[in-house]
């Protein structure tokens, strides 16, 4: 399942979660504002942009929301096969 690392007041995070819900993509949300381990993981990996998605140990950060949405669609297809 896709994991989405988010921040509470992040507009792109809200948009990505809404996109997933509207497209029936299952995901687990990791709120780095509340989850210290999730935040530490992103710091160790060196990510600077939110949201970040993770799937099977691979991470993708949001430098362009539309590209990240396409990555979510592609990963969802992989997880359904």
Helices and strands as residue ranges (DSSP letters): E 2-6, H 11-22, E 27-31, H 36-45, E 52-55, E 58-61, H 65-79
